[in-house]
Amino acid sequence: MMNSWHVKSLDSLLSQYIESQKYDFSYDAGLRKVNPLIQRKLAYTTTQFSRPCSVFFEMAKNGTDAGFNTYVAWGDSTGDILDAVRERVGGDEVIVANQCVIMQTIWDPEYKDRSTYFGWLPIKTKRVSTKSWIRNKNAPVEPKTGEQEMAEVTPAFNRFVDNFEKYAIPFFDSLPVNIGKKWTDLIISSEQNSAS
């Protein structure tokens, strides 16, 4: 089950990762404000590409199945990104100038990869039996230190990093060429580029 330590762990991993990026992503308070599902500082924007680009994370609610969705957004200005996120501009076949989409759209526009649950990255958590909860009078069986949650979050985080570097960064980098294309054309052309 999702708990606050999972969010803290992902926040810690992302902060370290984002700071090490050469693309100068930084925390975007405005983005967090327009999307109430963003917890802690899990929203980042950069102006290092041809236009501002953002990445943000929607975590599962405490007590539900653990995991998170990753979204990417871009616009002619940071204000355009906020509008796109607020209105969830996306879902069309064609890439437009100001848009917000789930990151899986970049590499799987027809959502063929069901293993990611349409972009959802599950966090595999340690199960606690009902008997142990009853024996412990509904208190946590072990005191929470964050170590177990960090270990549980790390595989999902690593998958995000792999997808982000393999697909999102090259997509942001070639945004001027991508705008106006169909998502399916983008995938075909990226496969041809990697094959050559």
Backbone as CSV, one residue per row, in Angstrom:
resi,resn,N_x,N_y,N_z,CA_x,CA_y,CA_z,C_x,C_y,C_z
1,MET,0.824,-1.188,0.000,0.000,0.000,0.000,0.873,1.258,0.000
2,MET,0.360,2.263,-0.626,1.070,3.539,-0.722,1.104,4.226,0.640
3,ASN,2.260,4.825,0.971,2.327,5.631,2.185,3.225,6.842,1.939
4,SER,3.279,7.725,2.914,4.021,8.983,2.735,5.517,8.749,2.551
5,TRP,6.038,7.636,3.082,7.464,7.342,2.890,7.778,7.068,1.414
6,HIS,6.830,6.469,0.700,7.048,6.235,-0.729,7.208,7.566,-1.459
7,VAL,6.350,8.532,-1.132,6.421,9.847,-1.767,7.735,10.528,-1.412
8,LYS,8.117,10.467,-0.133,9.391,11.074,0.301,10.564,10.425,-0.421
9,SER,10.511,9.106,-0.565,11.601,8.385,-1.228,11.716,8.793,-2.693
10,LEU,10.581,8.843,-3.395,10.613,9.247,-4.802,11.081,10.695,-4.926
11,ASP,10.608,11.552,-4.035,11.025,12.957,-4.039,12.539,13.063,-3.885
12,SER,13.103,12.280,-2.970,14.550,12.296,-2.737,15.311,11.810,-3.978
13,LEU,14.875,10.691,-4.556,15.540,10.155,-5.747,15.456,11.130,-6.916
14,LEU,14.267,11.708,-7.123,14.092,12.643,-8.235,14.917,13.906,-8.049
15,SER,14.957,14.426,-6.826,15.749,15.640,-6.562,17.209,15.420,-6.949
16,GLN,17.760,14.276,-6.528,19.157,13.967,-6.858,19.338,13.811,-8.371
17,TYR,18.410,13.117,-8.996,18.505,12.870,-10.434,18.366,14.175,-11.224
18,ILE,17.360,14.962,-10.906,17.104,16.207,-11.638,18.284,17.173,-11.502
19,GLU,18.870,17.256,-10.301,20.021,18.139,-10.089,21.223,17.711,-10.922
20,SER,21.316,16.410,-11.223,22.461,15.917,-11.998,22.251,16.066,-13.504
21,GLN,21.041,16.422,-13.923,20.724,16.579,-15.344,21.390,17.819,-15.926
22,LYS,21.810,17.729,-17.175,22.406,18.887,-17.838,21.351,19.823,-18.416
23,TYR,20.071,19.432,-18.321,19.005,20.211,-18.951,18.391,21.256,-18.025
24,ASP,18.936,21.408,-16.831,18.558,22.492,-15.930,17.076,22.477,-15.546
25,PHE,16.515,21.285,-15.310,15.161,21.200,-14.771,15.183,21.697,-13.330
26,SER,14.158,22.416,-12.924,14.056,22.851,-11.532,12.606,22.786,-11.078
27,TYR,12.435,22.767,-9.758,11.103,22.667,-9.166,10.212,23.789,-9.678
28,ASP,8.978,23.442,-10.049,8.023,24.405,-10.589,6.812,24.487,-9.665
29,ALA,6.812,25.502,-8.781,5.726,25.679,-7.812,4.396,25.951,-8.502
30,GLY,4.423,26.666,-9.627,3.191,26.968,-10.358,2.536,25.715,-10.896
31,LEU,3.349,24.801,-11.385,2.851,23.537,-11.925,2.219,22.702,-10.814
32,ARG,2.870,22.671,-9.672,2.321,21.924,-8.540,0.984,22.529,-8.104
33,LYS,0.890,23.845,-8.154,-0.324,24.528,-7.701,-1.538,24.209,-8.583
34,VAL,-1.338,24.075,-9.901,-2.474,23.815,-10.792,-2.868,22.347,-10.822
35,ASN,-2.036,21.464,-10.263,-2.357,20.041,-10.244,-2.302,19.523,-8.809
36,PRO,-3.450,19.409,-8.148,-3.459,19.016,-6.731,-2.970,17.598,-6.480
37,LEU,-2.848,16.766,-7.524,-2.367,15.402,-7.327,-0.837,15.325,-7.242
38,ILE,-0.154,16.431,-7.539,1.306,16.447,-7.394,1.620,16.638,-5.917
39,GLN,2.330,15.686,-5.339,2.697,15.778,-3.931,4.145,16.240,-3.803
40,ARG,4.438,16.891,-2.693,5.782,17.412,-2.421,6.272,18.259,-3.593
41,LYS,7.527,18.076,-4.023,8.075,18.918,-5.103,8.243,18.116,-6.388
42,LEU,7.260,17.323,-6.724,7.389,16.405,-7.852,6.931,17.033,-9.172
43,ALA,7.382,18.256,-9.436,7.051,18.962,-10.682,8.259,19.794,-11.089
44,TYR,8.722,19.619,-12.327,9.956,20.262,-12.773,9.777,20.852,-14.173
45,THR,10.419,21.992,-14.402,10.355,22.649,-15.713,11.756,23.120,-16.096
46,THR,12.004,23.156,-17.405,13.256,23.696,-17.934,12.961,24.578,-19.139
47,THR,13.870,25.491,-19.399,13.772,26.325,-20.608,14.973,26.071,-21.511
48,GLN,15.616,24.932,-21.336,16.832,24.619,-22.085,16.570,24.072,-23.490
49,PHE,15.336,23.715,-23.793,15.010,23.232,-25.132,14.473,24.400,-25.958
50,SER,13.949,24.139,-27.142,13.472,25.214,-28.014,12.276,25.950,-27.415
51,ARG,11.595,25.327,-26.471,10.492,25.949,-25.736,10.454,25.340,-24.337
52,PRO,9.785,25.950,-23.376,9.744,25.375,-22.029,9.118,23.975,-22.030
53,CYS,9.701,23.080,-21.235,9.229,21.697,-21.132,9.164,21.309,-19.660
54,SER,8.184,20.478,-19.331,7.982,20.076,-17.936,7.791,18.575,-17.820
55,VAL,8.067,18.087,-16.625,7.762,16.702,-16.265,7.196,16.757,-14.856
56,PHE,6.104,16.000,-14.615,5.560,15.961,-13.261,4.962,14.591,-12.978
57,PHE,4.744,14.335,-11.691,4.382,13.002,-11.222,3.133,13.069,-10.369
58,GLU,2.199,12.181,-10.674,0.998,12.039,-9.857,1.117,10.723,-9.100
59,MET,1.210,10.826,-7.781,1.371,9.648,-6.940,0.010,9.091,-6.540
60,ALA,-0.022,7.800,-6.280,-1.243,7.176,-5.760,-1.558,7.758,-4.387
61,LYS,-2.818,7.724,-4.023,-3.223,8.204,-2.696,-2.779,7.201,-1.639
62,ASN,-2.497,7.694,-0.425,-2.125,6.806,0.681,-3.198,5.743,0.886
63,GLY,-2.753,4.498,1.090,-3.672,3.403,1.351,-4.143,2.679,0.105
64,THR,-3.831,3.217,-1.089,-4.220,2.541,-2.336,-2.992,1.815,-2.888
65,ASP,-3.158,1.128,-4.011,-2.022,0.441,-4.623,-0.931,1.461,-4.941
66,ALA,0.277,1.165,-4.558,1.390,2.108,-4.691,1.844,2.230,-6.140
67,GLY,2.188,3.462,-6.531,2.701,3.712,-7.862,2.547,5.164,-8.244
68,PHE,2.930,5.482,-9.491,2.816,6.862,-9.956,2.714,6.911,-11.476
69,ASN,2.109,8.001,-11.953,2.054,8.323,-13.372,3.041,9.448,-13.647
70,THR,3.651,9.431,-14.810,4.558,10.500,-15.226,3.927,11.227,-16.409
71,TYR,3.882,12.549,-16.312,3.352,13.384,-17.387,4.450,14.294,-17.915
72,VAL,4.370,14.602,-19.201,5.244,15.609,-19.794,4.362,16.684,-20.413
73,ALA,4.856,17.905,-20.406,4.101,19.028,-20.970,5.085,20.008,-21.584
74,TRP,4.600,20.786,-22.532,5.436,21.795,-23.168,4.536,22.909,-23.666
75,GLY,5.129,24.059,-23.924,4.346,25.188,-24.424,5.256,26.283,-24.935
76,ASP,4.646,27.306,-25.511,5.423,28.454,-25.989,5.955,29.270,-24.822
77,SER,5.317,29.122,-23.649,5.754,29.820,-22.431,5.377,28.943,-21.247
78,THR,5.890,29.295,-20.061,5.515,28.523,-18.873,4.025,28.683,-18.582
79,GLY,3.460,29.836,-18.911,2.013,30.042,-18.755,1.212,29.099,-19.626
80,ASP,1.700,28.858,-20.853,1.037,27.904,-21.749,1.075,26.490,-21.173
81,ILE,2.182,26.142,-20.526,2.279,24.812,-19.903,1.237,24.697,-18.800
82,LEU,1.126,25.718,-17.965,0.146,25.688,-16.875,-1.267,25.532,-17.430
83,ASP,-1.581,26.250,-18.505,-2.902,26.133,-19.131,-3.116,24.717,-19.678
84,ALA,-2.088,24.159,-20.311,-2.195,22.805,-20.878,-2.406,21.777,-19.776
85,VAL,-1.709,21.932,-18.645,-1.848,20.999,-17.523,-3.227,21.157,-16.887
86,ARG,-3.640,22.395,-16.700,-4.942,22.680,-16.084,-6.076,22.073,-16.914
87,GLU,-5.967,22.171,-18.222,-7.028,21.698,-19.116,-6.748,20.299,-19.661
88,ARG,-5.591,19.733,-19.314,-5.165,18.430,-19.822,-5.258,18.394,-21.342
89,VAL,-4.619,19.371,-21.972,-4.602,19.425,-23.428,-3.811,18.234,-23.932
90,GLY,-4.437,17.405,-24.704,-3.753,16.215,-25.210,-4.758,15.199,-25.685
91,GLY,-4.279,14.014,-25.951,-5.151,12.941,-26.377,-5.455,12.935,-27.862
92,ASP,-5.027,13.972,-28.563,-5.258,14.011,-30.007,-4.229,13.134,-30.707
93,GLU,-4.469,12.919,-31.988,-3.518,12.145,-32.782,-2.293,12.963,-33.141
94,VAL,-2.454,14.298,-33.154,-1.387,15.170,-33.638,-0.741,15.919,-32.468
95,ILE,0.569,16.056,-32.540,1.322,16.794,-31.530,1.106,18.286,-31.788
96,VAL,0.678,19.004,-30.747,0.410,20.434,-30.900,1.407,21.250,-30.071
97,ALA,1.393,22.563,-30.278,2.403,23.449,-29.686,2.347,23.484,-28.164
98,ASN,1.157,23.453,-27.590,1.002,23.497,-26.134,0.220,22.261,-25.707
99,GLN,0.877,21.371,-24.998,0.243,20.079,-24.740,0.736,19.470,-23.440
100,CYS,-0.102,18.600,-22.873,0.242,17.829,-21.679,-0.223,16.404,-21.919
101,VAL,0.702,15.450,-21.862,0.344,14.051,-22.123,1.046,13.146,-21.127
102,ILE,0.476,11.969,-20.948,1.157,10.966,-20.139,2.397,10.514,-20.909
103,MET,3.503,10.320,-20.206,4.783,10.112,-20.886,4.775,8.886,-21.797
104,GLN,3.978,7.896,-21.474,3.945,6.682,-22.295,3.533,6.985,-23.729
105,THR,2.774,8.062,-23.944,2.321,8.432,-25.284,3.488,8.579,-26.250
106,ILE,4.637,9.015,-25.741,5.784,9.278,-26.612,6.281,7.995,-27.278
107,TRP,6.372,6.904,-26.516,6.907,5.689,-27.130,5.827,4.646,-27.446
108,ASP,4.616,4.872,-27.000,3.577,3.875,-27.211,2.241,4.570,-27.477
109,PRO,2.114,5.290,-28.627,0.931,6.123,-28.861,-0.376,5.354,-28.940
110,GLU,-0.304,4.078,-29.219,-1.535,3.277,-29.275,-1.708,2.438,-28.012
111,TYR,-0.895,2.736,-26.997,-0.957,2.045,-25.706,-0.957,0.528,-25.860
112,LYS,0.034,0.042,-26.623,0.156,-1.401,-26.812,0.870,-2.055,-25.634
113,ASP,1.705,-1.280,-24.940,2.484,-1.834,-23.835,1.637,-1.820,-22.565
114,ARG,0.829,-2.829,-22.396,-0.081,-2.885,-21.251,0.660,-3.118,-19.933
115,SER,1.903,-3.517,-20.008,2.636,-3.799,-18.770,2.829,-2.553,-17.923
116,THR,2.729,-1.365,-18.527,2.906,-0.137,-17.742,1.566,0.463,-17.321
117,TYR,0.467,-0.219,-17.586,-0.845,0.275,-17.174,-1.062,1.703,-17.653
118,PHE,-0.860,1.941,-18.944,-1.040,3.263,-19.543,-0.151,4.306,-18.863
119,GLY,1.070,3.954,-18.622,2.011,4.901,-18.050,2.207,4.737,-16.560
120,TRP,1.360,3.987,-15.915,1.450,3.784,-14.472,2.672,2.934,-14.146
121,LEU,3.506,3.425,-13.222,4.648,2.631,-12.766,4.342,2.128,-11.364
122,PRO,4.067,0.833,-11.232,3.717,0.302,-9.918,4.933,0.216,-9.001
123,ILE,4.684,0.407,-7.723,5.711,0.227,-6.687,5.326,-1.054,-5.957
124,LYS,6.182,-2.053,-6.047,5.870,-3.332,-5.399,6.189,-3.218,-3.914
125,THR,5.143,-3.286,-3.108,5.295,-3.099,-1.669,5.230,-4.422,-0.927
126,LYS,5.836,-4.429,0.236,5.812,-5.612,1.095,4.416,-5.729,1.693
127,ARG,3.830,-6.880,1.556,2.485,-7.108,2.087,2.545,-7.360,3.593
128,VAL,1.551,-6.830,4.309,1.426,-7.070,5.743,0.152,-7.872,5.945
129,SER,0.257,-8.972,6.651,-0.913,-9.835,6.819,-1.919,-9.206,7.783
130,THR,-3.169,-9.560,7.605,-4.237,-9.066,8.483,-3.999,-9.525,9.910
131,LYS,-3.518,-10.765,10.074,-3.251,-11.286,11.422,-2.234,-10.424,12.158
132,SER,-1.176,-10.002,11.449,-0.145,-9.191,12.124,-0.696,-7.824,12.509
133,TRP,-1.605,-7.276,11.695,-2.244,-5.996,12.055,-3.121,-6.162,13.297
134,ILE,-3.880,-7.256,13.342,-4.757,-7.505,14.499,-3.925,-7.717,15.753
135,ARG,-2.877,-8.556,15.643,-1.994,-8.809,16.790,-1.355,-7.523,17.298
136,ASN,-1.094,-6.613,16.393,-0.406,-5.358,16.759,-1.399,-4.216,17.023
137,LYS,-2.686,-4.566,17.139,-3.753,-3.592,17.437,-3.789,-2.438,16.444
138,ASN,-3.728,-2.785,15.154,-3.810,-1.831,14.032,-2.645,-0.840,13.961
139,ALA,-1.619,-1.077,14.739,-0.424,-0.231,14.638,0.505,-0.846,13.601
140,PRO,1.392,-0.051,13.022,2.347,-0.631,12.069,3.143,-1.760,12.717
141,VAL,3.372,-2.813,11.950,4.078,-3.977,12.472,5.520,-3.637,12.789
142,GLU,6.144,-2.860,11.914,7.527,-2.428,12.142,7.550,-0.912,12.099
143,PRO,8.406,-0.287,12.885,8.482,1.175,12.786,8.979,1.583,11.401
144,LYS,8.380,2.627,10.853,8.747,3.090,9.512,10.026,3.919,9.594
145,THR,10.999,3.536,8.774,12.253,4.285,8.726,12.500,4.872,7.346
146,GLY,11.768,4.377,6.384,11.954,4.835,5.020,12.888,3.956,4.205
147,GLU,13.677,3.124,4.858,14.631,2.268,4.131,13.905,1.257,3.249
148,GLN,12.889,0.594,3.817,12.138,-0.389,3.035,11.426,0.297,1.879
149,GLU,10.819,1.465,2.128,10.095,2.172,1.079,11.040,2.646,-0.026
150,MET,12.236,3.084,0.353,13.222,3.501,-0.651,13.570,2.320,-1.552
151,ALA,13.752,1.153,-0.958,14.059,-0.049,-1.739,12.884,-0.417,-2.644
152,GLU,11.657,-0.175,-2.183,10.480,-0.496,-2.987,10.291,0.484,-4.148
153,VAL,10.637,1.752,-3.920,10.450,2.799,-4.929,11.529,2.744,-6.016
154,THR,12.732,2.342,-5.664,13.880,2.416,-6.569,13.663,1.723,-7.921
155,PRO,13.115,0.499,-7.995,12.913,-0.102,-9.330,11.988,0.722,-10.235
156,ALA,10.904,1.271,-9.689,9.991,2.100,-10.488,10.690,3.388,-10.913
157,PHE,11.470,3.968,-10.012,12.229,5.176,-10.339,13.222,4.895,-11.470
158,ASN,13.927,3.775,-11.386,14.907,3.415,-12.425,14.232,3.230,-13.785
159,ARG,13.030,2.667,-13.773,12.290,2.507,-15.031,11.908,3.875,-15.596
160,PHE,11.486,4.800,-14.705,11.182,6.157,-15.158,12.414,6.790,-15.808
161,VAL,13.571,6.712,-15.148,14.800,7.326,-15.672,15.123,6.767,-17.050
162,ASP,15.027,5.451,-17.186,15.308,4.815,-18.477,14.376,5.353,-19.566
163,ASN,13.086,5.397,-19.280,12.112,5.901,-20.257,12.310,7.390,-20.542
164,PHE,12.616,8.153,-19.518,12.783,9.599,-19.657,13.974,9.916,-20.551
165,GLU,15.087,9.242,-20.306,16.296,9.510,-21.086,16.203,8.948,-22.503
166,LYS,15.528,7.831,-22.652,15.431,7.185,-23.959,14.397,7.854,-24.867
167,TYR,13.316,8.375,-24.278,12.216,8.881,-25.087,11.889,10.362,-24.866
168,ALA,11.720,10.779,-23.614,11.255,12.154,-23.354,12.299,13.194,-23.733
169,ILE,13.550,12.995,-23.334,14.593,13.986,-23.635,14.775,14.144,-25.150
170,PRO,14.915,13.054,-25.932,15.020,13.238,-27.392,13.765,13.893,-27.991
171,PHE,12.593,13.593,-27.418,11.361,14.213,-27.901,11.388,15.720,-27.651
172,PHE,11.738,16.125,-26.427,11.849,17.556,-26.104,12.878,18.233,-27.008
173,ASP,13.978,17.529,-27.236,15.075,18.093,-28.016,14.683,18.346,-29.476
174,SER,13.730,17.561,-29.986,13.325,17.727,-31.386,11.889,18.242,-31.514
175,LEU,11.418,18.970,-30.499,10.036,19.476,-30.508,9.670,20.250,-31.768
176,PRO,10.506,21.170,-32.264,10.105,21.918,-33.460,9.774,21.014,-34.653
177,VAL,10.484,19.892,-34.761,10.240,18.943,-35.853,8.995,18.099,-35.571
178,ASN,8.751,17.823,-34.274,7.651,16.933,-33.901,6.276,17.592,-34.006
179,ILE,6.193,18.891,-33.764,4.892,19.568,-33.747,4.242,19.460,-35.117
180,GLY,2.985,19.022,-35.102,2.236,18.835,-36.339,2.258,17.398,-36.840
181,LYS,3.185,16.577,-36.317,3.238,15.170,-36.716,2.202,14.372,-35.938
182,LYS,1.819,13.229,-36.485,1.015,12.285,-35.727,1.957,11.540,-34.789
183,TRP,1.419,11.127,-33.630,2.248,10.383,-32.675,2.797,9.119,-33.322
184,THR,1.992,8.456,-34.138,2.454,7.218,-34.770,3.582,7.483,-35.758
185,ASP,3.562,8.639,-36.421,4.654,8.998,-37.329,5.929,9.271,-36.546
186,LEU,5.778,9.869,-35.401,6.929,10.145,-34.539,7.633,8.843,-34.152
187,ILE,6.862,7.855,-33.771,7.443,6.577,-33.360,8.159,5.905,-34.531
188,ILE,7.532,5.920,-35.698,8.139,5.297,-36.880,9.465,5.989,-37.213
189,SER,9.448,7.328,-37.218,10.670,8.050,-37.578,11.757,7.849,-36.527
190,SER,11.394,7.756,-35.249,12.425,7.546,-34.227,13.016,6.149,-34.343
191,GLU,12.190,5.154,-34.716,12.719,3.806,-34.917,13.650,3.768,-36.124
192,GLN,13.291,4.518,-37.198,14.153,4.557,-38.370,15.467,5.231,-38.046
193,ASN,15.420,6.304,-37.241,16.648,6.991,-36.858,17.561,6.110,-36.039
194,SER,16.976,5.323,-35.114,17.823,4.464,-34.296,18.359,3.279,-35.085
195,ALA,17.643,2.884,-36.148,18.098,1.763,-36.975,19.236,2.168,-37.894
196,SER,19.289,3.473,-38.232,20.343,3.899,-39.174,21.600,4.336,-38.488
